[in-house]
């Protein structure tokens, strides 16, 4: 037999109950907050991410899955959902915001595989597009904190905040940061030497310990905020405190994508190891890279479903995933299989979890299969029972059994 495994850095999920439960709970919570569910294609144009995410980011420069073109159009598998959601906003003809939407599905990044980090991963995105007021930032961060704390019962996560200011403030900080890095050019890693000219703010993302020590002395963006930005930053912190949202300020938190401005945030858990962020986001405006006539200020976040599921498993906080009891129908002859299917359809219509054993085997083997399937009860149809419109109902836990009429089966099981 030729054995072919999954692509390196991907995984087969043979039980998706936890992931589905997470998505269902997030969906229910967001619907209560008047968010609308949307769906965008997995395949997008490469141009969308080159413009929105940034050509110098790792996502575009190293991690994109490009599709071999058959014509002039260059396509890729989406690495994130914010840019596609914004594109959908523009294409849909929505005239005004806020446009409060969420979506989930697979993303693709050519990353080095490690714990909680896969090349195909499930992500849940929340976006509030054309949302000007800083209160939208406060509302989204507070919403996410309540979800993690109250719905998923997480206790050991940390919310990190930073404020990236306006484009003009970042420009002033950039000049000071480049000057600082230039003086340290021989001591910083090659990646930081490249980023120093392309996108110096990303140097704060460097994981090399020696670079981290050097960047401890680097000028911080918070030092370059104007009075207006300072007022927004203070308003955000004070409001989150009033809403009982615990956070720590990390002035070196920059996130990995170019489109962020204003507040950025990450929810981190020590249960994940080095790659500890399971949710992140911030404020952004894609009007400039997409050459729009007016600003479209927005706020969004992405939740890694795989990482959140991993946290719940590692910390013993999995929600109840118990399946309803299974009722297994055992037709004893080939002629009775169709009757078994008819009875199964009746039980399934009443929302009872039901299956039929359709392979020819003895009663003892059928009962062994029922045990392996963890059936609560088996419904045995023999020739004699079928002739009298009866069924033997056997409890697989106690061994007790009774004979009931087919017409009274549903009542007997409920």
URPE-V555216 format. One record per pair of residues at least 6 apart in sequence whose ideal C-beta (glycine too) atoms are under 7 Angstrom apart, sorted by the first residue. I is the first residue (numbers start at 1). GAP is how many residues later the second one is. If there is no record, write none. Layout:
BEGIN
i->{I	I}
gap->{GAP	GAP}
END
This chain:
BEGIN
i->{6	8	9	9	9	10	10	10	11	13	17	18	18	18	18	19	19	19	21	21	22	22	22	23	23	23	25	26	26	26	27	29	29	30	30	33	34	35	35	35	35	36	36	37	37	38	38	38	39	40	40	40	40	40	42	42	42	42	43	43	43	44	44	44	45	45	45	46	46	46	46	48	48	49	49	49	49	49	50	51	51	52	52	52	52	52	52	53	53	53	53	53	53	53	54	54	54	55	56	56	57	57	57	58	59	59	59	59	59	62	63	63	63	63	64	64	64	65	65	65	65	66	67	67	69	77	78	78	78	79	79	79	80	80	81	81	81	81	81	82	82	82	82	83	85	85	85	85	86	86	89	89	96	97	97	97	98	98	98	98	98	99	99	100	101	102	102	102	103	104	104	104	104	106	106	106	107	107	108	108	109	110	111	111	113	114	115	115	115	116	116	116	116	116	117	118	121	121	122	122	123	123	123	123	124	124	125	125	126	126	126	127	127	128	128	128	128	128	129	129	130	130	131	131	131	132	134	134	134	136	137	137	137	137	138	138	138	140	140	141	141	141	142	142	142	144	144	144	145	145	148	148	148	152	152	153	154	154	156	156	157	157	157	158	158	159	159	159	159	159	160	160	160	160	160	160	161	161	161	161	161	162	162	162	162	162	163	163	163	163	163	163	164	164	164	164	164	164	164	165	165	165	165	165	166	166	167	169	169	169	169	170	172	173	173	173	174	176	177	177	177	178	178	180	180	181	181	181	181	181	184	185	187	187	188	188	189	189	189	191	192	192	192	195	195	196	199	201	202	203	204	204	204	205	205	206	215	220	222	225	236	240	253	253	254	255	255	255	259	259	260	260	260	261	261	261	262	262	263	263	264	265	265	265	266	266	267	267	267	268	268	269	269	269	270	271	271	271	272	272	272	272	278	278	278	278	278	279	279	279	280	280	281	281	281	283	283	284	284	285	285	285	285	286	287	287	287	312	323	324	325	325	326	326	326	326	326	326	327	327	327	327	327	327	327	327	327	328	328	328	328	328	328	329	329	329	329	329	329	329	330	330	330	330	330	330	331	331	331	331	331	332	332	332	332	332	333	334	336	336	337	339	339	340	340	341	343	343	343	344	344	344	346	347	347	348	350	352	357	357	367	370	370	371	375	376	377	377	377	377	378	378	379	379	380	380	380	381	385	385	389	389	390	390	390	390	391	391	391	392	392	393	393	393	393	394	395	404}
gap->{6	105	104	109	110	108	109	110	107	6	304	291	294	300	303	103	286	290	298	300	283	286	287	81	101	282	126	98	121	277	10	118	122	72	96	110	66	65	66	67	91	64	65	65	66	50	63	65	64	41	44	45	48	63	35	36	63	64	24	32	34	32	34	40	28	29	30	20	28	29	30	35	39	11	15	27	30	34	10	238	239	31	34	207	234	237	238	6	7	27	30	204	205	206	6	203	204	6	142	143	199	200	201	198	20	21	50	197	198	48	16	46	47	48	12	15	46	11	12	43	45	10	8	9	6	31	6	29	30	28	29	30	27	222	22	26	42	44	221	43	45	202	218	203	16	18	40	42	43	200	10	40	34	32	33	34	30	31	32	33	38	30	31	28	26	22	23	24	22	18	19	20	21	14	15	16	14	16	11	12	10	9	6	8	6	161	157	158	160	156	159	190	191	194	158	188	183	185	183	184	179	180	181	182	179	181	175	177	14	174	175	171	173	8	12	170	171	172	167	169	166	168	166	167	168	165	98	101	102	163	99	126	146	162	98	101	102	159	161	99	104	124	98	101	103	123	135	157	14	100	6	9	119	160	165	164	157	163	113	114	110	111	112	90	110	86	87	88	106	108	88	90	93	105	106	108	86	88	89	102	104	87	88	89	91	102	59	62	66	70	99	100	6	57	90	96	97	98	100	56	59	60	64	96	63	95	94	55	56	57	60	51	52	46	48	51	26	43	23	41	42	18	22	38	39	7	11	15	19	22	30	8	23	27	23	26	17	19	22	15	11	14	19	7	8	7	59	53	52	12	11	48	50	49	51	6	37	31	29	8	27	7	11	13	10	9	25	27	25	27	22	23	24	22	23	24	20	21	19	20	18	15	16	17	11	14	10	11	12	8	9	7	9	42	6	40	43	44	6	35	38	39	25	26	29	30	33	22	23	24	21	22	19	20	21	14	16	14	16	10	11	12	13	10	7	8	9	6	30	29	28	51	27	29	47	48	49	50	20	25	26	27	48	49	50	52	86	27	29	42	45	47	50	11	14	15	25	27	50	52	27	36	48	49	50	51	6	8	9	25	50	31	48	49	50	51	50	26	45	50	21	42	47	16	41	15	36	63	66	10	11	12	64	7	63	6	60	61	9	12	11	8	26	25	21	20	16	17	18	19	16	18	12	14	11	12	14	10	6	7	16	17	13	14	15	16	13	15	18	9	11	8	9	11	19	7	6	8}
END
